[in-house]
C-alpha cells in the first residue's frame, strides 16, 4: 500500500541498513496507467507462468514463459479496489484475494483453468483480504489487513480466523480511514512470516503440530520497513520485502539483525507491492515484483512487472 507522510513513523530501534546495492532491475511488462492498469499481486506456478492481479480492473493476467499475455479471469472490483494478493497451489490452481468492502463479493476466489471463479466458503467475513500463502499441507493462509488477523482455509474447508494478535494490527497511520496491519505473508519451516505495514515490522507465527497458531513474536521492527507489503523467502532463510511505502526492495537477514536495500526508486521502483521468486529455468535466483504505482501523480506513474536477480534461490513452491 502507499506511503503517506514519513513523519508518521514512530521512533523504532535502529538496525543496520546497508546502502542501496547496484541492481539490475529489468522491466518485463509496462502497464498503462491511463487505462487503469495498476498491478498489485504477483504469483508463479511450477511451470514458469507468472500471474498478476490488475486491481482496479479486477483482472488476473497470465504471462507465459514465452512472453505471451492472456487474461485468465476477472473477479469483482469496486471503487478502485479489487484483487490484491495471489497464490498458486500444488496443482497449478490460482487463488486471488479480493477487496470490495462488500460482504457479498469480498473474500478469496479460486480461479479455474477456464477462467471461471468461485469464492471460497467463509471468506466473505474477511474485511480486507490481502496476502496469501500455502503451507506444505495445502492450507491457505490469508491476511486481513483491517482486523490485524490471519485466516486459514483448510483444503476443501471453510475459512476461519487462525491468528488474531495485537502485533498484527495497524494504527491507521496510512490515512485510509482504516488500519493496514497484516499484509504480505510467507511460509517456511513450520512458521509464517507476516509484514505489518503501518507498524514497520515482520512478525513470526509458528504453526503448531495440531495446526493451530503459536505465540506471535516480532522478528524485526525498523523504519526501513515502514510501508512493508509483500514478503518472500530464499533457501538460506533471508527475507525479501517489497516496501511499498518507500518504493524499496530490501533483504532482511534470517535473525532480523540487518536490512539491505537491493533496489529503490532510483532503480525504477514505484510503490512495489508484491514479489515472488521465479520457478522457471534461469529464474530461481530472481525475484519478480510489481510496481503498483497507484497513488502518485498519474503522469509520473510507472506500473510494471519487473525482475531482479538476487543470487540465491527462493524456497520451492509447496
N, C-alpha and C positions, 0 to 999 in steps of 0.2 A: 504494500500500500504506500501512499505518497507521504513524503516528508511534509512538515509544516514549518514551524519555527524552531531553529536549533536551540534557542534559549529554553525551550520546554524540557530539554534533557536534564534530569536530576543529576546531582553530583554522585558519581559512582567511583568505586575503587578503580584505580588506573592500572591497566595491564600493558605490557609491551606491545606496541603496534608498529610493525615494520613498515617502512616507506613502500610506496607502490612499486611493485616489480615491473620490469619491462614485460609487456604482454603482447600476444599476437591474437587479438580478438578478430575473428572472421565473421562478417555478416553473411548469413546464408539466405535469408529472406527479409526483404524490406516490405513493411506493410504501409498502407495508405491511410494516414490519419483523417484525411478529408472524407473518406468513406466509412469512418467509424471502426477501422481495423486496429484494435488495441489488444495485443495478446497478453494473457495473464498467466496461464498454466502451460506446463510442458511435461511430456512423458514419452518414454520409448518402450517398444516391445523387443522381444528377443531376436527378432529378425532385422532390426535396424530401422523400422518405421518410427518416425517422430510425430507425435500428436501435439497440437497446440489449440488452446481454447482462445477464441477471439470474443472477449467477454461482452461488449455492448451488442454484438450481433447474435449472440447465443450459439455461435458456430464451434464445432470441433473439426479441425482440419488435419489431414494426414499428409506427411511428406515422406515419400518412399526413398529408399537408398539411392535410386537413380535420379533423385531430384524432382520427380513429378509430384504435383499437388492435387489433392482431391478433397471434397467436402464429405466428411464421414457422417456427420449428424448435426442437427440443430435442436437445442434444448431451450426451455423458456428463458426469456430475458426481459428486463423491465427497467426503465429509468436509468440506463447506463450500467446496470448490473446484470450479471448472468453467470456463465460457467467460470469457475476460478480454478482450483486445483484439479489435476488429472492423475490417474494411476492406471497401470495395466497389470492384470493378474497373470498367473502362470499359463493360462490358456490363450493369452493374447487379447482378452476382452478388455475394453476401455471403460473406465469409470470416471464420471465428472461430478465434482461438487458444483452446486448451482445456488446462487444467491439472488432471490427475487423479492424477499421480505413478504411473501405471500404463502401462508401455510398450505395452500392448495398446490403450489408448484415448487417451492424451495426444497432442497434436500440433496440427495446423491442419486445419480442416474447411471444405469448400466446401459452401454451402447452396443447394440447388436451389429454383426458384420454387415447387415443390410442397411444400417443407418437408423434402425428403429431404436427407441429409447424407452426405458422402463424405470420409474422411480422406485428405489428400494424401500421396503416396509419400514415405517417408523422414522424415516429421515426428514419428514415434514416438521418434526419437532426441533430440528437443528436450526437455530436462529440465523447463523452466518457460517454455512459450511465452507471451509477454505482449503486446508491442506489434507492430502490423502496419502496413506501408506499401508502396504500389506505386510503382514508377518509371514513366517515360513509355513504357517498352518492355514493360510488363506483368509485369516481375519482381516477386515479392512478397518483402519482407524481414521477418524475424521476429526479435525479440529473445528471447534465452534468459537470463532474469534470474539463474538459478543459476550457469551456466557463464561468464557475462560475455562472451557472443558474439552475433553477428548471423548468422542463417542466410538463405540466399537460395533461393527456389523459382522456377526459370525457368518461363515459361508452358508448361504441358504437361510439365514435367520433374519431377525428384526433388530433394528438399531437400538442401542441402549447407551446411556451415559456410563462411561468406563472410568474416567478420572475427572474430578471437579475440584480444583485446588486453587487457593489464592495466588500461588506462584504463576499460574497460567492466565490470570485476569489482567486486563488492560486498565488504564486510568483515564481514558478519554483525551489524551494529550494530542492526538492527531486532528482533533477538531471536527470529526464527522458527526458529532452529536450522539455517538455511542462508542463504547470502548472497543479497541482492537488489541486483544491479547494473544492467545494461542493462534499460531498461523502455520508456518511451514513445519513439516514433521517427517522424520526418517526413522527406520527400524534397523537395528543391528545388535547381534549378540544378546538377545533377550531383553532389550530395553528400547524405549522410544526417546528420541531427542526432539524437543519442540521449541520453536522460536516464539518468544513473546515480543511482539512488535513494539509496543509502547514502553515496555519496561526494560528494553535493551538487554535481553538475557536469553540464554539457552537453558532449558530445563530438561532433566532426565527423569523418566518414569519407568521403573522396572516392570516387566511382565512376569508375574509370579507363576510358579508351576501350575496352579489351578486356573490360570488365565486372567486373574484379577490384577488390578493395578497396585503396585507397591508405593512406598512413600516417595513423593516428588522431591527433588533437590536441584539447586542451581549449579550447573556446570561452570558457567561463566556469565558475568554481567559487566558491561563496559560501554562507554559512549560510542565506540566504533560499531556497536550492534543496534543502535537506535534506528528503528525502521526495518529490523530484520524480517525477512519474508521466507523464501524457500530455503530448504536445507537438504544437503546431500552428504554422503559419507564415502570415503575411499577405504581400500582394504587395510590400510595402516591405522585406521581409526581417526584420521583427520576429518574435520567437518568443514563443509563449504557452505557459505551463507550468502544469499542474494540480499543485500541490504538496500532495499528499495528506497528507504527514506533518505539515503545518502548517495545513491547511484554508485555503489561499490560492490565488488565481489571479493569476499575475504575467506581466508583459510584459518581455522581455529585448531590449535594443537589438541590431541586427544584428551589431555588433562585440563584443557581450558587455559593453560598458562601463557599462551601467546597468540596474537592475532596478526596475520599478514595480509595486507591488501594486494590482491592479484590484478585487479583492474578497477578503473574508476571512470568518471565522466570524460576524462581526458582520452580514454580509450574507446569512447563511443557508448558507454553505458547511460541509460536513460530510464530510471526507475525499474531496474531489473528486478523481476518479481519471483520467478521460479527457475529452478535449474535441475539438471539430471545428467548422470553420466551416460555416455553413449554405450551401445551394445554391439554395434556392427564392427566388422574388421577395420582396424585402424582408428576406431573411435573410443575404445575402452579407457583410454587415458585422457579423454576430452570431456569437458562439461558443455552441454547445450543449455542455453538460457534464453529467456525472452525479456526484451525491454518493453514494459507495459506502456510507459510514456503517456499516460492518460491525463495527468493533472497539470502539466506545464502548458505554456503557450503553444497553441496548435502549430504555429508557423515554425517552431523550433523542435517539435516532437519527432523522435526517431524510433518508432515502434519496430521491433525486429526480432527475428530468431537468429541467434549468434552462437559461435563456437569458440572455446578456449582450451588449449592444451594445458594440462596441469602436471603431466609426467608420472601420475600414479593411477592405477585402475580403480574404478569405482566398485563398491560392493555389488556382487552379482544380483540380478533380479531374482525375486523369490520364485 
